[in-house]
Amino acid sequence: MAIGKNQKAKWKVSKNVQKALRDAKKITAFSKKDWVTVRAPRYFKNTHIGKTPFNRGFHSEKHLKGRVFEVNLADLEGREDLSGKVFKFDISEIRNNIALTSFKGMRFTAQVLSAMIKKKIELVEGSVTVKTADGFSLRVFVLGIPRWRKSKGNAHAKSALIKKSRMRILEIIKDNVMNATIEQLILKLIPFPDVISSEILKTTKSILPLSMVHITKIKVVKSPPLSIEGLLTTHRGYDAKDLGKELAFKDVILDSV
C-alpha cells in the first residue's frame, strides 16, 4: 500500500515525546549564544557599531578577539556626504561585556571609485608603506586624475610628468603619516576630500595640475604591541580603573535537549 493512502491510520505519540519535541523547537543556535556591544574608538562622533554574538562557554572571549567589522563613515559621523568611505576595525579587548576595537584599515566604496574612473583620462596611482609616530606600519594607496583639457578632449599627461607628480605625492604622504599618530591620521582622513589630499592638490599644481586626488585605501601591515591602558584611553568612558573588569559569562543549564 502506498504511503498516505490510508487516511484513517493515526500515529500515537506519548506525552513525554511530545514535550521533548516542543522543547527541542525552542532550542536554537542563538539560544546558546551571548551578545556583546561593539564600540569604535573615540575618534568618531558615533562610537556604537552594534552587537555581535559569541558562543557561551569557558574562555569564549578568545574567539571574539580579531573579529573584523566594516562600518561606513556616514554611520560613524552622522553625515550622508561621507558615505564613500568604509573604515575597518578589529576587536582587541573585551571589558565589562563591551568589545573594544582598534583601527584596521580604510577603503573607498566601489561606487565612488567607479564614478571617478572614466574614459579618456590618465590615472596617477601609487602606494607607499610608512610607519606612524606611535608604531603602526601602514600601506597607503593614492589615486589622482589630471585636469581635463577641453582643447584635447581628454585628461592625458606625459609619463615624465606623471612620474614626477607621483614621487611628490608619495613624499607628502610620508611626511604626514610619519609625523602623526594613528589618531591624528584618522582625524585627517575623516573629511571628504581629506586634509592630505587637499595639500597634495595645492603642492602638485606646478608639476601636473590635478582635478582630484584621494587616498583610496589604507592597510594596517603591522600594529604595535597591544597596550591595555592605551586601548582604554582611545574609548570614551574608559580609564585604568576598568582594567580589572572581565567579561561576565552566564552558565545556563538546559532542562532538556
N, C-alpha and C positions, 0 to 999 in steps of 0.2 A: 504494500500500500504506500502510495506517495505521501511524503510528509506534508501535513497541513490539510489533508483531505477530511480527516475525522475531526469535525468541529466540536463534537461532544466530549472528546478526551481532554481532561484538565489535569495539569501537574500540581500537586500539592507540595508546598514548601513550608517547612517548620518555622515557627516564630523566631527561633534563635538565628536561623539562616537569614530571615528577612531583616532582622535587626542588624546583623553583621553587614548585609548589603547596603543598608541605609547609612551605617557609619562609614563604610568604605567610600561612599559617594562624597561625604563631607571632607575626607582627607584628600587634599590636592597637593601639587608640588609646592605651591606658595604657602600652604598651611604649615610647612616645615621650615619656613624662612623668616628671618627678621629683616628689618629695614633700618638704614642709617641715612642721615641727611648729609648731602654733599655740598661743600662750600668752596667757592673760588677765593683766591687771595684778595686782600683789601684794596687792590689797585682799581677795582671797578665799583660802580655805584650799586649794582645788584650782585651780591656775593652768593645768593642762594641758587644753586644749579638744579637741585632736585633731590630725589631719593633713589637709592639703589638697594636691591635685595642681596642677601648672602645666606648661606646655609648655616643653620643653627647648630652649634656644637663647640667642642673644645678647640681653642686657637683658630676659630673660623676667620678672625680678622686678618690672618696671614694671606688668605685668598683674595681679600679686598685690595691689599697694597699692590700698586702697579696698574690697577684698572684705569683705563683712559676714557675721558669724556671730551666730546667736541661740543662747544657752545658757540652760538652765533653772537657776534659783538653787539648786535641790536638788542638782544635779550639782556646782556650784561650792562649795557649803558642806557637802555630805555629809549633808543633813538633809531628810527627806521632807516635813516640815511647811512647808517653804519652796518647795514646787513650784508655787505660784500666781504666781510672778514669773519673767519672762524678761528677761535682760539682752542687749543688743546690743553687739558690738564690731566694729571695722573694723581691717584691717591698716594700720599706719602706717610700719613699717620692717622690714627683713629683715636679720638679722645671724647669720652662722655657721649657716646652714640652720634658723634659728628665726624665725618671724614674730611680731613684737611688735605687740600690738593696743592700741587706745585705746577708752575708753568712748564709745558711740554713742547709747545710749538704754536705756529700761526700759519694760516694759509688763506689765499683768496678763494672765493667760491667759483665754481665752473662757469656760472652765468656771467660774472663780472669779467673773467678772463676772455670768454668768447666774444663779449661785447667790445673789448679793447682791440682784439686782433681782427683786422680787416684786410681786404685786398689792396695791393699796390703800396704796401708800407714795409719799411725795414725795421727789424727788431734789434734793439741793443740789449742783449742779455748777458748776465754774468752772475757768478756766485763766489763767495769767499767764506772761509772758516776763520773765525776770530773769537777771542776769549774776552769775556766781560771783566769788570773790575772785581767782582765777587766770585769769580772762578767758573762761570758757566761757559762751556765751549759751544758756540752756535755756528750753524751754516746758514748764511743769509743769501737768498736769491732775489735778484732785482730784474726789472723789465722796464725798458724805456722805448719810446716811439718818437722818431724825428718829426719836426714840424711839417705840416702839409704844404707843398709848393703848388700853387694854382697854375703857374706857368707850365710846369711839367706834368701836372695831373697825378702826382704821386708823392710819397713820403720816403723816397730813397735817399741814401747818402753814400759817400765814398767809404771804402773799407778802412782806409787810414784814419779818417775822422771817427769812425765807429770805434776803432781800437783805442784811440786817444781818449774819447769820452768814456769808454768802459773802464779804462785804467783810473781816470779821475773819479768816476762814480764809486769804484771799489775802495779808493783811498778815503773818500768821505765816509763811507760806511764803516771802515776800520776805525777811523778817528772817533766816530760817535759811539760805537759799541765798546771799544777798549776803555774809554774814559767814563763809562756809565755802569751802574749796577743793573741787575735784571729788572728791578722795579722802575728805575729811571728810563730804561729802554722801552718797557711796556707802555709807560705813560706817553712816550713819544710816538708809539705805534697806534694809539687809540684814535686820534683824529683821522679824517679822510679828506684830502691826502695827508699822510703822516708828516711829522716835522722833518725827518731826514730827507724824504722825497722833495719837500719844498726847498730845502737847502741845495739839493742836487740840481734842481731846475735853475736856480739863480747862478750857481757856480759854472755850469757847463754851457752857458749862453755863448761864451767867447769861442768855444771849441765846436760844438754842434748844437744848435737850438733844438730843444726837445719840446714836444707838445704835452707829454705826460711821462712821469716816472713813478713807479710803485715798487715797494718791497713786497713781492708776491708770496713769499714763503720763508719761514724760519724753522729750522730743525734744531733741537737740543741734542748735540752729539754726545756731550758728556756733562754730567752735573757734579757739583762739588759734594763732598760727604755730607750726609743729612745731619743738620743740627736741629734738635727739637726746639730749643729756645728760639732760634732764628725762624723756624717754621711757624711757631705760635705767634710771634710778633707780626707776621705777614697776614694774620687773620684778625678781623675786628673782634673785640671782646675776649681775647685770649692773652694770657700772660704766663709767667713762670709758675704761678700758683696752681695752674691746671695740669702740671706735669704728672701729678700723682693719680689723676683720674683715668681709669681704664674703661674700656668698653664693657657695658653691663649686659651680660647674657642671661637669658631666662631658659631654664630647662623645663620643658613641657612633657608630661607623661601622658601618652595616648591610652585611652581606655581599651581600644580595640584597633586592629589593623585589618 
